Amino acid sequence: MIYALIIVVLLGIDQISKLLALKHLQDVSTIPIINNIFHLTYVENRGAAFGMLQNNQIIFVVIALIASIFGIYYLCTKKIHIVGKIGIMLLISGALGNLIDRMRLGFVVDFLDFRIVWQYVFNIADVFVVVGTILLCTFILFFDNKEKVK
């Protein structure tokens, strides 16, 4: 199924980026790409968004598994607009990408540090989750009801 292939590719991109961060950033802490604007900064995140709920890994594992199972079920059984499908695939990829880190390392590897925007460091899986959520909300608000009317 094409959905599974896309999710695997996105997971691969996320995991390769985190392996590179572990290999090249763990000992140096931060590398400025654009000084005081964008850095690659190694962080071991043991919580959720913005470091909330530190050291509660089981909660994150359960939520990621439930969201992924539900998302896969929805992709395989429902006819939905492409915006919804992409949103679900991104959410699953992001949830599983961070789940793999939690299971393998006991923490999530974060490394994207846009200092001009905020003080939080994040990773590609986090980007997938945020963009996927925006797309899923867009689908629900603008496409879901139109398909039900048809």
N, C-alpha and C positions, 0 to 999 in steps of 0.2 A: 504494500500500500504506500502511496506517495507521501501520506502524512507521516508515517513512521520514518521514512527516509529523510524527510525535511527535519524532523525532530532530532534524529541521529546526527545529521550534519551540523545543526545548531549546537547540540551538545558537544560535538567535537571541537567546534570553534571556541566555545566557552572553556572546555577543559584544557585545550592546548594553550590558551592565553593564561590560564592559571598556573599551568606547569612552567611556562616561561617566567611568570612572576616569581614563583617559588625559586627557580633556578637563578635568576638574575637580580632579583630585588631583595630577597630575604636578608642578605648580608649587608647590603648598602642602604637599606631603609627607603631612600627616595632618590629619584633621578628627575631633575627639572627638565621638562621638554620646552616649555615656555615659562621662564622664571616667574614665580608668584602668580601664575595663571593656571597652568596645567603641568602636573607632575605625575610620575609613576611612583606610587608610594605603597610599600608593602604593609598590609594590615591583616591580622588574624582576627576575624569577626566571629565571636562565639555567641552572638545574639541575632536578632532579626534586623529589620530596617533601622538604621541609625543606632545600632548596637543595643536595641531594647531587648529585654528578656534574656540577659546574658546567661549562658550555661544551662539552658532549658532545651537541649537538643531533641529530646523525645517529642516535644510539642511540634517542632519544625518538621521532623521526619513524618509524623502522622499527617500533618496538614499537607505537606508536599505529596505524599502518596495518595491521599484522598482527592486532592485537586487534580493530579495527573490521571488517576483512574476515571474520575468523572469526565475530564476533558477528552480522554481517548474514547470513552463510551459515547459522548456527545458527537465527536467527529465521525464515528463509525455508524451511528444510528439516525442522525438528524440531517435533513437537507437545510443547510444554512448558507447565507451569503459569504462570499470569499473573505470579506472583512472579518466576519466572525471566526472563520476557519483559521485565518492567519493569527488572529488574537489568541485563540486557544492553543495553537501550536507554539507560539512564543511563550505563553504562560507555562505550558508543560515543559518546554526546554529550559526555561529559567528555573522553575521549581526543581526539576531533576538535576540540573547543573549544580545548584547549591546543595541539594541533597547528597549528591556524590561526594562533595567536599566534606560535609558533616559526617558521613559514614566512614570515609577514608581517612580523614585528617582530624576530625573532632572539632573543626572550625571551617569557616568559609574564607577563602583567599580573596581579598579586595585589593585593588591596585590603581583604579582610575581616580585621580585626585584633581578635580576642577576647583581650584582654590578661589577663583574669581566668582564662582557661583555660590558655594557653600563650604562647610568644613568637613563634610562627610566623604569617605572614600568608598567606592563601590566597584562592581565588576560587570562583565558582559551579561551574565545571567540576570543580574539586577536590571539591566537595560531591557532585556527580553521581557521580564515581568512587568515593568512599567509600560513599555510600548504595547505589550499584549493586553494589559488592562485597559489602556486608552482605546485600543481597537475594539475590544470586547464591549466597552461602554458605548462606543460609536455604533457598533452593530445593534445593540439593544435599543438605543435611542432612535436610530434612523432607519434601520433595515428590518429588524425582527418583526415589528407590527405590520409592515407592508407585505411581508411574505405570508403572514397569517391571514390577511385579508383576501389574498388571491385564491 
